Structures are given as structure tokens and as C-alpha cells.
Amino acid sequence: MNCKFPTFFRTIPSDYYQSRALAQLVRLFGWTWVGTVRSRTDYGNNGMATFVDAAHELGICVEYSEAYFRTDPKEELLRIIEVMKRATAKVVVAFVSLGEMIPLLNELALQNVSGLQWVGSESWITSKGLSETKAYTFLTGAVGFAIGNVKLEGLKEFLTSVHPSKAAHNLFLREFWETAFQCSFENSPIGGSQCTGSESLLTLQNQYTDVSELRISNKVYTAVYAIAHSLHSLLMDAVASNETHRNILVPERVSIK
């Protein structure tokens, strides 16, 4: 990454620190015998590798370490759950993406596998959608770290002020409008009623207008502003440098008597 993108910027803290913090959290509660489950992706593999290293440093033993991906055969998921059921460790550290956590949780609920203490990564630990499912009761007491949630002033107003008439050539906005209101503009391939333009985004209650969970959005917001302020400072320094250079090369005119 550093070779290909030497000026790479993150919009969120590295999972390296989250993984080590999870190990510290496990140690804080005095849990020294755990099982681990991870997504079989870079996110899960790298996160869990860091956690295991940190756990060993803190005297935490790992009874089993399983990996799963959402497209794996169901037999693989059943095998992992069987490992969890037979294990003596009752604390499970799950460095899992939401896409893997949902089928895992559903199968746990189906088999009535309870009594486990879950320690989760931020990908699923604060998931609003996951918490609204009936199977979520099997995660009661789960702990983990969350990205700070904030309110971005003016975001709601900005989102709901969007209108196709303000960007007539924006095809993405046109498609969004048709999808959101299940209508179609002239010559649109999307069926439904005719879009009149009088539709209001204020009447929608969906993921687009929901600004109650801005954990990731806030990191993007602060990253964009950090870059903007950096570029501004760079420009001001360049202007100041050029002004100083000009004054040195072109001294003030003096009169000779």
C-alpha cells in the first residue's frame, strides 16, 4: 500500500489499534480462555492475527480459531458452530464483518446456542439492523468498541434539499429520485407513476434520510476537512514563499542623486 499510494490517508483509525484494544478489553474482564471467529477476508484475517499476538502477550489463551465467508457452503458454517458448541471456552471474540455475522447469528439462534459471551469488532457490534432482529437476544451482553457517533449540523437539511431540477444532467440523481419515489421521468426505463418533481425527500424515512448513525460518515467528514485545511495551508505557504522571493529579486526602487 505505501509503495503504490505513498500519500494514502485513512478515514478511520487502523484496525491494528482496535485489535490490540480488544485484547486489552478481554484481559480487563479477566477472561483468559477464549475462542475466536473471523471473516476470511483481509479485514478478519489481519484483525484477528493482531488480536492473537496481543492476547498471547497478555496471557490469554485461544482454544480455537475459525474463519468463515458468507459464500461458503452451509456445511462449513455448521462445522464452525459445532466447534463452538463442543469448546470449553465460553468467551468468543468475533472479528467479523456484518455480512458474515448475520448468517452465523441466525444459525446460532436456530440451534439455540446460548450462554456465550461475545466480544465484537466495530463492524457488527453497533449494527442497528442486527440489533433489531429476533436472533439478537443470543448476543445479549456483547461488548466491543464503537466509533464515536456525532450529529453533523446541516446534513439533514442538505440531503433533503437535493432535487433533480438543480442538476438536470446528473443521471445518478435522476435514478435515485425514481427509485426513492417509485416513479419515472419521461423515457425512463423504470416503471411506475410519472415523476412530477413535486415529490419531497422530507416525506421519506429510509437509509438516505436517516442521520442518526453517522459514525463512519463523521470520519469521512473530518478526513475531507483535514485534507482541505492541509491544501489551504500549503497554498498559503506557497503564496508567502513566492511573495518573499519576489521581494528579494525585485528590491524597492531607489532614487540616485
DRENBA-64830 format. One record per residue: x, y, z of N, C-alpha, C in turn. Coordinates in steps of 0.02 Angstrom, whole numbers, plus 50000, padded with zeros to 5 digits. Each point is the difference from the previous one (the first is absolute). Last residue first. Example, Ala and Ser with C-alpha at 12.3 -4.5 7.8 and 13.67 -1.06 7.14 Angstrom:
residues 2
506424988850354500425005950003499615005550037;500154971449996499555005950000500455006050000;
This chain:
residues 257
510425302449661500095007149992500715001549974;498084979150002500725001650000500075007349986;497964982250105500185005749958500745001550007;498544975850021500335005450038500195005649951;498204977050024500355004849958500305005650043;499624974550093499635006249990500445005049959;500454974249958500025004750056499625006349984;499994974849908499815006649974499985004850059;500654977550039500255001049932499855006949972;499244993650218500734999649999500275001649931;497674999150035500285005950033500765000050000;498814981249916499925005849955500315006250030;499914980350130500484999249946499975006049953;498414998650172500665001450028500544999749946;497834994149939500025007150015500685002050028;499554977349961500085003649936500065007550012;499534986350185500684998749976500145003849936;497825000550091500465003850042500724999349976;498364987049893499905007249985500495004350039;499954977150048500285001149933499955007449981;499004993050200500734999950007500335001449933;497674997750002500205006250033500765000550009;499094980049912499925005549953500235006650030;499944981250139500524999249950499995005749950;498284998650158500625002150032500584999649951;497944991949926499965007350010500655002650031;499744976849977500115003149934499995007750006;499474987950193500714998949982500165003349934;497774999950075500405004850039500744999249983;498534984849899499865006849975500425005150037;500094977650072500355000849936499905007149973;498824994450192500714999950016500415001249937;497674997449980500195006750025500745000350018;499144979349931499955004749944500215007050023;499864983450165500564998749955500005005049942;498205000150154500605002950030500614999049955;497954990349928499935007350006500645003250026;499824976649998500095002549931499995007750001;499514989550200500704999149984500165002449930;497775000250071500385005250035500744999449986;498524983449917499935006349964500415005650032;499814978950106500474999849944499985006749963;498514998750179500664998250025500525000249944;497505006050027500505003249956500714998550023;497254995150038500614996050007500525002649951;497875010350011500094998450070500654996050012;498795009549797500645002850020500144998650074;498334992649776500154998450070500705002550017;498995000749779499815005650042500154998950074;500514983049836500275006349974499865005850048;499114978150038500705000550018500315006649977;497405001350034500424994549976500725001350020;497535011949988500324997250059500404993949978;498755023749878500304993350000500284998250068;499015021349930499494995050017500284992950004;501275019549936499825000750071499504994750021;500745003549774500414995450038499855000350074;498275005749794500435003050051500394994750038;498605005449745500154995350054500495003250049;499255009449790499725002850061500114995250059;500584995249772500475004850028499755003250064;499044981949855499785006849987500505005350023;499874972449912500315004650048499795007249981;498544977049949500425005349971500295004450055;499434973650043499655006249983500495005249974;500754974849965499675003550056499655006249976;502354985449910499275000549997499725003850060;502445002149868499694997850063499255001049996;501555006949828499874992849997499664997450063;499755025349887500384996350050499844992649995;499105020049875500484995549968500434996250049;498845019250119499854998549930500574995949970;499804997550257500005005849957499864997849929;499184986950232500465000349943499935006649963;499614986850263499685003449944500515000249943;500204993450244499684995049958499605003349944;501495010150171499285001449998499614995349955;502404997850036499745002050066499245000950000;501184995249797500004994250045499685001850067;500305017049840499514995149975499954994050046;501645016350047499335002850010499464995049979;502274994749959499854999850071499295002350014;500845002049782499854993050016499824999350074;500695021149928499374998449968499784992850017;502115007550069499475003150040499324998349971;501874992949879499964996450063499435002750043;500565010849797499624993949989499924995950065;500385026549940500264995050047499584993749996;499655021549886500404995149963500314994750045;498625018450084499624996649948500394994649963;500005012950232500544996949963499704995749945;498615012550141500615003750015500614997149964;497814990149992499995006349963500635004250011;499564979150118500244999249931500025006549961;500334999350269499444999649953500274999649928;500645001850292500194997449934499394999449955;500045005950236499935005549952500194997949930;500174986150200499305000749979499895005749952;502174995750092499774993949965499295000949973;500955017450133500334999449935499744994149961;499265003250220499725005249957500304999549930;500874985950166499314998149985499705004949951;502155005050083500004994449954499294998049979;500705017550164499845001949932499964994249951;501384996350221499545005749991499905001549925;500644976950122500305004749953499505005449984;500444982550215499505003249958500345005049956;501014975950111499915007350007499415002349959;501464976750111499445002549960499915007450014;502214981850018499595005250029499465002549953;500944975149993500235006549975499525005250027;500384976950135499615003449948500355006449978;500564974250128500135007149993499615003049942;499374978450171500475001649947500105007549999;498354977650109500385006150011500495001149943;497534985450078500595000749958500355006750013;497884991050096500615001050040500635000749960;498024987849882499915004150060500645000450041;499394988249787500605004150008499955004550061;498244985849925500564995450011500665003750006;497965011149945500004998250071500574995250017;499435007249775500495004250036500034998350074;498484991049825500584996050019500505003950042;498065010149902499824995950057500604996050026;500395023949878499794993249982499844996150064;500935022749986499264999849993499744993149981;502355006050022499695000450066499244999749997;501345000449802500094993750036499645000150066;500035019749870499604994949968500044993350036;501365018150071499305001250017499554994549970;502664998750071499534999649943499285000850024;502244999750118499545005650005499484999949944;501674982950018499815001150070499505005750009;501154991849792499334997550017499765002050069;502105007749903499604998649939499294997950017;501835003950161499525005349987499564998849940;500934979250144500315005549965499475005049980;499734982750217499945001249929500395006049973;499454979550198500425006049996500065001549926;498264983750166500295002349937500405006350009;499084977350144500175007150009500375002349937;498134979050043500665002249978500085007550013;497994985450033500494999650054500705002149980;498214988349825500015005950044500554999250052;498814988949767500655000150032500065006550040;498184989349850499915001950070500664999650039;499484996749759500214994350040499975001550075;499385016749846499634994249977500174993850042;501205020150033499325000550027499594993949982;502145001749909500064999250073499315000150032;500145004949773500084992850012500084998650074;499855022549932499374996549985500054992550014;501955013450021499525001250054499344996349988;501634999249831500264996650060499505000750057;499595011749798499864992949995500244996050060;500475023550008499284998649994499854992649992;502265008850002499694999450066499274998149996;501385004649808500124993450027499644999050066;499865020949892499774995149951500114992950022;500835018850124499284999150010499734994649953;502544997950071499605005049965499274998450010;501954993050179499584997849945499655005949967;501484990650205500235005449956499694998649932;499534991050259499784999649930500245006249962;500344984150238500215006349969499864999549926;499014986950230500154999649928500185007049974;499724983850240500105006849974500214999349928;499714981150137499345003149995500035007349979;501534975249987500025007350004499305002949989;500464976849974499905001850071500025007650010;499174985549772500575003250034499835001550073;498474990949831500404995050036500565003150041;498555013449862499584996550049500414995150042;501035011849820499835004650054499604996550055;500504988149804500625001350037499855004450060;498274996749851500114993850038500645000650042;499495017149849499565000450058500074993850043;501195000549799500265005050046499575000450063;499274986249824500604997250032500285004850052;498205006949866499784995250050500604996950037;500435014349819499725003950056499784995350056;500724990149803500565003250033499775004050060;498414990249859500344994950039500595002950038;498775012849841499704999950067500344994950045;501425011349803499444995350006499735000050071;501165022649920500204993150014499384995550003;500095024449970499844995749944500214992750011;500425017950161499274999349989499814995449943;502204996450152499805005149951499284998549978;501904993850218499404998649961499885005849951;501814987250202499885005249950499424998149956;501204994150266499644998049939499885006049955;501384989850230499995005949957499704997949933;500294991650285499904998549929499985006549961;500714999950228499844992949993499914998049927;501505019750125499484999149950499884992649989;501045016950212500074994149957499404999449953;501415020550145499344997449980500114994249951;501675015550105499874993850034499314997149986;501155019949905499635001350062499814993650037;501134999849789500415004450041499685001150069;498794988349836500544995950026500465004150046;498305011549885499724995650052500544995750031;500535013649814499915004050061499744995750058;500194989749790500675002050023499965003850066;497984994749893500314994050028500705001650027;498815017149885499704998550064500354994150034;500635005749781500255005050048499724998650070;499224986749825500714998650010500305004850052;497765003349928500074994550048500734998350013;499505016749839499765002150066500104994650052;500504995249774500485004750029499805002150070;498504985949882500644996750010500515004550034;497825008749940499994995250054500684996850015;499835015749820499745003250061500044995150059;500504992349783500555003950028499795003150066;498644978749954500165005749956500605003650030;498354981850086500574997949960500145005149946;498915003750252499844999749929500624997849963;499724991950254500175005949959499734999149930;500094990550280499704999149934500155006349961;500874986450247499975005649953499684997949934;500224993850290499984997549932499955005949954;501074997850265499505002449952500034995949935;500965004950266499904994049959499445001649951;500695015150174500654997649975499944993949956;498645022550124499884994149958500674997849969;499475019850147500284994050029499874993649961;499485024149957499474996150031500264993450030;501505014349885499705004150053499464996150037;501034990949805500414999350061499705003850058;498985002249790499924993250024500394998950065;500305020449891499324999650028499874993150029;502005003949883500025003450065499324999650034;500144992049783500384995650044500045002950070;499035013249835499554994450016500354995150047;501265017749911499555002450052499514994550022;501444996049819500385000050063499575002450058;499045000849786500154993150018500374999550066;499565021349906499394997050026500144992950023;501725011549893499905002550068499374997150031;500494994549777500564997750042499895002050072;498635007349817499764994250038500544997150045;499965026449925500214993449978499724994550045;498695023749971500594997250033500154993049975;498815016549832499794996750062500634997050032;500045010349789499445003950026499754997150066;502545000649865499454996150026499445004750022;502055002549805499715002450062499424995550021;502385000249827499364997050019499775002850067;501975004049843499655005150038499304997650020;501524986149873500425002850053499665005450041;499314978949845499675006350018500385003350058;500924980649902499555001949946499665006650013;501464990950163500385000849939499555002649943;499074994850214500425005950004500395001349936;498664980250016499585006050000500435006350000;
